[in-house]
Amino acid sequence: MSEPRITLFARPGCHLCEEAREVISRVAADLGVSWEERDITQSEADQREFWDKIPVTFVDGVQHDFWRVSEDRLRRALR
């Protein structure tokens, strides 16, 4: 199985993370790409790096967005 193209760094109780998850789920399903979610509360390093930026989205291992996920911009990045 190949690596997920999209990675969402999020944390429980984050309303922006919920919105990002919905956008990512929709785009990934439409385009047939895989994605994963990482809970930053499970890693001290992730908490230090991303706490004030979540949700943070990576596409193909490169940071793509933070705070909000633009559906149009995400679709363009995955083409």
C-alpha positions in Angstrom: 0.0 0.0 0.0 1.3 3.4 -0.9 1.8 6.3 1.5 -1.2 8.6 2.0 -1.0 11.7 -0.2 -2.7 13.9 2.5 -1.8 14.1 6.2 -3.9 16.1 8.6 -2.4 17.1 11.9 -5.2 17.8 14.3 -6.3 17.4 17.9 -9.5 16.4 19.7 -12.1 19.1 20.3 -10.7 21.4 17.6 -13.6 22.8 15.5 -11.3 23.9 12.7 -10.0 20.4 12.6 -13.5 19.1 12.1 -14.0 21.4 9.2 -10.7 20.4 7.7 -11.5 16.7 8.1 -14.8 17.2 6.2 -13.0 19.0 3.3 -10.2 16.5 3.1 -12.5 13.5 3.3 -14.6 14.9 0.4 -11.7 15.8 -1.8 -9.9 12.5 -1.2 -13.0 10.5 -2.0 -13.7 12.5 -5.2 -10.1 12.1 -6.4 -9.4 8.6 -5.1 -6.4 9.5 -3.0 -5.6 8.2 0.5 -5.2 10.3 3.6 -4.4 9.9 7.2 -4.9 11.9 10.4 -2.4 12.4 13.1 -3.5 13.4 16.6 -0.8 15.9 17.8 -1.6 15.1 21.4 0.0 11.7 20.9 3.5 13.2 20.3 5.3 15.9 22.2 7.2 16.8 19.0 4.0 17.3 17.1 2.5 19.3 19.9 5.5 21.7 19.9 5.6 22.1 16.2 1.9 22.3 15.3 -0.1 23.4 18.5 -0.7 27.0 17.4 -1.2 26.1 13.7 -3.7 23.2 13.7 -5.2 22.0 11.6 -2.1 21.5 9.5 -2.4 19.8 6.1 0.5 18.2 4.3 0.3 17.0 0.6 2.9 14.5 -0.5 5.0 15.2 2.6 5.1 19.0 2.1 3.1 21.5 4.3 0.2 22.7 2.3 -2.2 24.7 4.6 -2.8 25.5 8.3 -5.8 26.8 10.2 -8.2 26.4 7.2 -8.2 24.0 4.3 -9.3 25.5 0.9 -11.1 22.8 -1.1 -10.1 24.4 -4.4 -6.4 24.8 -3.4 -6.3 21.2 -2.1 -7.8 19.9 -5.4 -5.2 21.8 -7.4 -2.3 20.5 -5.3 -3.4 16.9 -5.9 -3.6 17.1 -9.7 
